Amino acid sequence: MRIAAAGDDRKFAVFGALDYASGQLVWRLSPRKDGAAFVAFSTT
């Protein structure tokens, strides 16, 4: 049996970190989960 989903399925990666000194949460959405996306996140 197959049940149809309501709408289109989309995937994305979420990278995040907590700046301990300020208590601020830093995050970024990316269409892929790969090394280039992680490097782009870590340099912001």
VEXLUM-661024 format. One line per 10 residues: number of its first residue (from 1); their letters; for each residue x, y, z of N, C-alpha, C, CB. Coordinates in steps of 0.1 Angstrom, whole numbers, plus 5000, padded with zeros to 4 digits. Atoms other than C-alpha are relative to their C-alpha. Glycine has a CB too. Layout:
BEGIN
NUM = A = X Y Z X Y Z X Y Z X Y Z ~ ...
//
This chain:
BEGIN
1 = MRIAAAGDDR = 5008 4988 5000 5000 5000 5000 5009 5012 5000 4990 5000 5012 ~ 4992 4987 5001 5013 5035 4992 4991 5012 5003 5006 5002 4986 ~ 5008 4988 4996 5000 5067 5007 5007 5012 4995 4998 5001 5016 ~ 4994 4988 5006 5005 5099 4988 5002 5011 5010 4990 5005 4989 ~ 4997 4989 4991 5021 5128 5006 4993 5013 4996 5015 5003 5000 ~ 5007 4987 5003 5004 5162 5008 5010 5010 4996 4992 5005 5012 ~ 4990 4990 5005 5026 5184 4986 5013 4993 4996 5002 5011 5010 ~ 4987 5004 5004 5061 5181 4974 5010 4998 5012 5007 5009 4989 ~ 4990 5002 4990 5088 5166 4996 5013 5008 4996 5003 4985 5002 ~ 4988 4992 5002 5118 5189 5000 5010 4996 5011 4998 5015 4999
11 = KFAVFGALDY = 4990 5002 4991 5151 5182 5017 5010 5011 5001 5008 4986 4997 ~ 4990 4990 4999 5176 5206 5031 5008 4997 5013 4994 5014 5000 ~ 4992 5002 4988 5204 5207 5057 5000 5012 5008 5015 4996 4996 ~ 4999 4988 4990 5205 5229 5088 5013 4998 5008 4987 5000 5009 ~ 4988 4999 4992 5238 5238 5103 4998 5010 5011 5013 5004 4991 ~ 5002 4991 4989 5239 5254 5137 5010 4999 5010 4986 4999 5006 ~ 4991 5000 4989 5260 5264 5166 4996 5010 5010 5015 5003 4995 ~ 5003 4991 4989 5257 5282 5199 5013 5008 5003 4995 4993 5013 ~ 4988 4992 4996 5281 5311 5206 4999 5001 5015 4999 5015 4993 ~ 5001 5001 4986 5288 5304 5242 5002 5013 5007 5011 4990 5005
21 = ASGQLVWRLS = 4997 4987 4994 5301 5339 5250 4988 5009 5000 5012 5007 4993 ~ 5012 4991 5001 5270 5358 5238 4987 4993 5002 5000 5006 4986 ~ 5013 5008 4998 5244 5330 5241 4992 5000 4987 4992 5006 5011 ~ 5007 4998 5013 5234 5337 5204 5001 4986 4993 5006 5011 4992 ~ 5001 5011 5009 5223 5308 5182 5002 5004 4986 4987 4992 5002 ~ 4997 4997 5014 5238 5309 5147 4996 4988 4992 5015 5004 4998 ~ 5004 5011 5008 5223 5288 5120 4999 5004 4985 4986 4995 5004 ~ 5001 4998 5014 5221 5284 5082 4994 4988 4993 5015 5003 4994 ~ 5006 5010 5009 5200 5265 5057 5008 4998 4988 4985 5003 4997 ~ 4992 5003 5012 5217 5248 5028 4992 4989 4992 5014 4994 5003
31 = PRKDGAAFVA = 5006 5010 5008 5203 5228 4999 5007 4986 5000 4999 5005 4985 ~ 4992 5012 4999 5230 5202 5004 5007 4998 5013 5010 4999 4988 ~ 4992 5003 4988 5248 5185 5032 5013 4994 4996 4992 4989 5010 ~ 4987 5004 5005 5284 5184 5021 5011 5009 5006 5001 5001 4985 ~ 4989 4993 4994 5318 5198 5030 5000 5015 4996 5013 4994 4996 ~ 5000 4986 5004 5314 5230 5010 4989 5008 5008 4997 5001 4984 ~ 5010 4994 4992 5282 5238 5028 5004 5003 5014 4986 4992 5000 ~ 4995 4999 4986 5298 5232 5062 5011 5011 5000 5006 4987 5005 ~ 4990 4990 5000 5328 5254 5053 4993 5014 4998 5010 4998 4988 ~ 5007 4987 5002 5304 5282 5041 4994 5004 5013 4989 4999 4989
41 = FSTT = 5006 4996 4987 5286 5280 5075 5011 5004 5010 4992 4988 5005 ~ 4990 4998 4989 5318 5279 5096 5008 5013 4998 5009 4988 5001 ~ 4993 4988 5002 5332 5310 5080 4992 5012 5001 5006 5000 4985 ~ 5009 4988 4997 5302 5332 5088 5000 5004 5014 4986 4997 4995
//
